[in-house]
Each structure stands twice: as C-alpha cells, then as structure tokens.
Amino acid sequence: MRLFDLTGKVAIVTGSSRGIGRSIAENLAAAGARVVISSRKAQACEEVAQSIRVAGGHALAIAANISDQQQMGELVARTREQLGPIDVLVCNAASNPYYGPTTGLSDEVFAKVMHNNVLSNIWLCNLVRPDMEARRNGAIILVSSVGGLHGSAVIGAYNISKAADMQLARNLAVEWGPHNIRVNCIAPGVVRTDFARAIHEDPKVRAMVERELPLRRIGEPDDIGGIALMLASAAGNYITGQVIVADGGAMIR
Ligand SMILES: NC(=O)c1ccc[n+]([C@@H]2O[C@H](COP(=O)([O-])OP(=O)(O)OC[C@H]3O[C@@H](n4cnc5c(N)ncnc54)[C@H](OP(=O)(O)O)[C@@H]3O)[C@@H](O)[C@H]2O)c1
C-alpha cells in the first residue's frame, strides 16, 4: 500500500470530533499520519484522539473555532510545536446557520457563512503554506459540497460558500502548484452525520432521497474518508485543483 502510506506525515483535520471529519482523521491515522483532531469542544476532540491512540494511531486534540483567526493561528502553531511541520491540511468544519430563500437572507448571516466556510479556509491554507513550501510537498483538502454545483431555494448562501471553496482550490492549485502543493475539494452528497440529520432521521424523507439516488443509499462518513486519504497521499500526487464528487450518483441524474 506504498501509494497510500502516510507514515510520519502531520495532518490537521478541522471538524474532526464527529461525522465526515472524524472519518477523515481516522483514515489518515490508519495510514500512519499523526493527526490533529480539532473542533470547538475540547472533550469531544480528546475522545476521538484517544480512540485513535487505542487503535494504535497517533493523534493529538487541539480545540479551536474556525471563525476565530487567532485560534486558527494557535492551532497551526501548536501542531508545529508538538508534531512538527504540517504536511496535510483538511478544512472540513463549516457552518450552515440559515435555511430559507436568498430574499430573506440578512447581510450578517451571509457574512457569517462566507467567514466560516471560505475566509477561515484561506487563513488556514496560508498558515500551513510555509511548511509545505519549505519541503516542496503538501496536500490541502477542502470539504465542499455538491451544493456548490447546483442551485437551491433554501440553502443558497451555504451553496455560494461551497462553490467558492471549489474556486479557492483552483486558485491555490495554480498559485502553489510550482511548490508541489496540491489543493483539491471533495464534494459530498448527503452523508449520514448530524449535519444532515433532517434528511436521514426522518424515514419518509430518507426513503424519498434514496429512491432518487443511483446507488439507492445516502453516504456514510467513510465514503468520504477514503477519498481524503487518496488525495492526501502519493496516490493523489498528480491531482490538483479538482473537485471529487461523492454523492451516490445524485449529480449525474
Ligand atoms: N453531511 C452531509 O450531508 C454533507 C454534505 C455535503 C457537505 N458536507 C460538508 O462536510 C463537512 C463536515 O460536515 P459533517 O456532515 O461531518 O458535520 P457534523 O457531523 O455536524 O460535524 C461537524 C464538525 O465540525 C465541527 N464544527 C462545527 N462548527 C465549528 C466551528 N465553528 N469551529 C470548529 N469546528 C466546528 C463540529 O464539532 P463542534 O461542534 O465540537 O465544534 C464537528 O466536529 C462540512 O464542511 C459540510 O458542509 C456535509
């Protein structure tokens, strides 16, 4: 499994206390990476880090809120101090505070969505770039959404932010490619996490959604975790600026 080996690599995964981020962190750790588990809640992060250590992996918990630039700086600085230069960054945490039409969207809420889902990713990418540039090697993964590929009457602001992440990946891939830093997005469809609880916890809604999917099921966190492993490792060495869609076939219908 040489192409998927991450032995000794240092990876930060935001929003890794549960859901997709947790699966990404667990898969990177299983491949040998030393992973930083991060979310707003220290205890939840420590529990995940502990379960990775029990499984034989290497993990460190550092709580940080993606909305706070100082905390993002501290997350990267503490990772460097305790584990060394950063090889892999996964910007996975995001917010979706508004459900409704764009007509009723306040400036404050729109700014918050763009702040957490796009600006924070720009901060983090810039914070880890010097480490990656110095070693002429780095992989950055932004967890976007298929929402960034289609219109919506109810989660429009979130979808704008997720489309912006796709463009951010393309821009940084062009800017930083000469330093051998790869930047890609994963665009999940519906995945069974707290984030999509409204869909998977209501059997009627879930059945309606699954009926329309070519694979006839919503996604599991590990359906995304494995893609992150591929993009973070040598298996993904020639992929940059791309959006990998994992949606059970929703977008090709
Ligand atoms: N699930 C889906 O159907 C789906 C589909 C497409 C895209 N996505 C994307 O996948 C990513 C992960 O979502 P998920 O489904 O795994 O969600 P989730 O299960 O709700 O997990 C979200 C994670 O982010 C953390 N988090 C939330 N706000 C944060 C903040 N301000 N600062 C730091 N950490 C924060 C949460 O921990 P704390 O609460 O402790 O902070 C948790 O670890 C998101 O970017 C989402 O947009 C999800």
The ligand as a MOL file (V3000), in Angstrom:
LIG
                    3D

  0  0  0     0  0            999 V3000
M  V30 BEGIN CTAB
M  V30 COUNTS 48 52 0 0 0
M  V30 BEGIN ATOM
M  V30 1 N -23.3100 15.5460 5.9600 0
M  V30 2 C -23.6150 15.9230 4.7360 0
M  V30 3 O -24.6330 15.5020 4.1640 0
M  V30 4 C -22.6940 16.8510 3.9820 0
M  V30 5 C -22.9110 17.0170 2.6050 0
M  V30 6 C -22.0810 17.8530 1.8920 0
M  V30 7 C -21.0430 18.5050 2.5230 0
M  V30 8 N -20.8600 18.3450 3.8580 0 CHG=1
M  V30 9 C -19.7390 19.0710 4.4810 0
M  V30 10 O -18.9630 18.1620 5.2290 0
M  V30 11 C -18.3000 18.8720 6.2780 0
M  V30 12 C -18.4630 18.1170 7.5810 0
M  V30 13 O -19.8240 18.0100 7.8660 0
M  V30 14 P -20.4420 16.7930 8.7120 0
M  V30 15 O -21.6040 16.3320 7.9640 0
M  V30 16 O -19.4050 15.8280 9.0920 0 CHG=-1
M  V30 17 O -20.9700 17.6040 10.0010 0
M  V30 18 P -21.0820 17.2140 11.5350 0
M  V30 19 O -21.2400 15.7520 11.7280 0
M  V30 20 O -22.0920 18.1280 12.0990 0
M  V30 21 O -19.6370 17.6000 12.1080 0
M  V30 22 C -19.2060 18.9350 12.0660 0
M  V30 23 C -17.8490 19.0360 12.7230 0
M  V30 24 O -17.3810 20.3920 12.6450 0
M  V30 25 C -17.1760 20.8980 13.9580 0
M  V30 26 N -17.5090 22.3260 13.9380 0
M  V30 27 C -18.7100 22.8990 13.7110 0
M  V30 28 N -18.6080 24.2390 13.7750 0
M  V30 29 C -17.2980 24.5100 14.0600 0
M  V30 30 C -16.5640 25.7070 14.2640 0
M  V30 31 N -17.1590 26.9170 14.2120 0
M  V30 32 N -15.2510 25.6010 14.5350 0
M  V30 33 C -14.6450 24.4030 14.5990 0
M  V30 34 N -15.2780 23.2410 14.4190 0
M  V30 35 C -16.5970 23.2970 14.1460 0
M  V30 36 C -18.0740 20.0460 14.8690 0
M  V30 37 O -17.6150 19.9780 16.2090 0
M  V30 38 P -18.0200 21.0290 17.3740 0
M  V30 39 O -19.4840 21.1600 17.3740 0
M  V30 40 O -17.4240 20.4140 18.6020 0
M  V30 41 O -17.2940 22.3090 17.0250 0
M  V30 42 C -17.8930 18.6890 14.2010 0
M  V30 43 O -16.6470 18.1230 14.5540 0
M  V30 44 C -18.8560 20.2870 6.2500 0
M  V30 45 O -17.9710 21.1220 5.5420 0
M  V30 46 C -20.1500 20.1370 5.4600 0
M  V30 47 O -20.5030 21.3450 4.8080 0
M  V30 48 C -21.6610 17.5390 4.6150 0
M  V30 END ATOM
M  V30 BEGIN BOND
M  V30 1 1 1 2
M  V30 2 2 2 3
M  V30 3 1 2 4
M  V30 4 1 4 5
M  V30 5 2 4 48
M  V30 6 2 5 6
M  V30 7 1 6 7
M  V30 8 2 7 8
M  V30 9 1 8 9
M  V30 10 1 8 48
M  V30 11 1 9 10
M  V30 12 1 9 46
M  V30 13 1 10 11
M  V30 14 1 11 12
M  V30 15 1 11 44
M  V30 16 1 12 13
M  V30 17 1 13 14
M  V30 18 2 14 15
M  V30 19 1 14 16
M  V30 20 1 14 17
M  V30 21 1 17 18
M  V30 22 2 18 19
M  V30 23 1 18 20
M  V30 24 1 18 21
M  V30 25 1 21 22
M  V30 26 1 22 23
M  V30 27 1 23 24
M  V30 28 1 23 42
M  V30 29 1 24 25
M  V30 30 1 25 26
M  V30 31 1 25 36
M  V30 32 1 26 27
M  V30 33 1 26 35
M  V30 34 2 27 28
M  V30 35 1 28 29
M  V30 36 1 29 30
M  V30 37 2 29 35
M  V30 38 1 30 31
M  V30 39 2 30 32
M  V30 40 1 32 33
M  V30 41 2 33 34
M  V30 42 1 34 35
M  V30 43 1 36 37
M  V30 44 1 36 42
M  V30 45 1 37 38
M  V30 46 2 38 39
M  V30 47 1 38 40
M  V30 48 1 38 41
M  V30 49 1 42 43
M  V30 50 1 44 45
M  V30 51 1 44 46
M  V30 52 1 46 47
M  V30 END BOND
M  V30 END CTAB
M  END
